[in-house]
Amino acid sequence: INFQSIHCDKLINILHGIYIALFLFMSFVLIKKSRRAADAHLKNIFWALTVFAIMKAGTSIASYKWLFADTPLYISNLAANSRIMFAVISNIFLFHFGISLLTYKIETRIDYKIFPVLLFIGYMILYVSGSVESSELEKTSRFSFGYNGAILGFVGCINLYLNKKKRGGRRKILYGLLLLGGGLVAYAVTEGILSASSSPGTGTKILEVVTAGILATATVLVTDLMKKETSRKIGFI
């Protein structure tokens, strides 16, 4: 018996469970804060991040081997198909969040809320028709929308940070924007670049958990953006 391998598998399962818990916590915070949002536009932006977090948690639950180790074949197949759909939806809504945050202060007549719906319908057509393999469908959505959405979100956070800093925004919000931007870059690296590895090890899983922790912590801080904010001058950064 390879005890080192068994110990490593247990550690990965524990880390996977923590990863799920962090995204569920992030979802809870976003739902709670978004319901009392004063800014309708920001509310829609953060609802996109909420859907991303919920779907990311769903993806991780569906891929949790410990839960489906001794289940019938049809349950395993259902979990595998659900994981792909959850992953595609999470990537599409992360892209929606990124582009919406980036264009937050730009006056435009385009309603970006229709984008994730159209993208999801397009992916469903490809999936149902069998035009693209399910594994390729997930990979395409991850790099086309997940990776790019994280980078766009990072740029949007920095842009909004500079805007709020100039107007004397609250420290909590400013720190939250910087932390969220950093978390999105880390997500782009762990979920985009490092996930390309066919068998990610314990180190990659630890980085994923740290990234989820950064995003969850940033959410607690940055969601105060949705409150009414009075402008004031502060000597900060």
Disulfide bonds with the S-S distance in Angstrom:
none
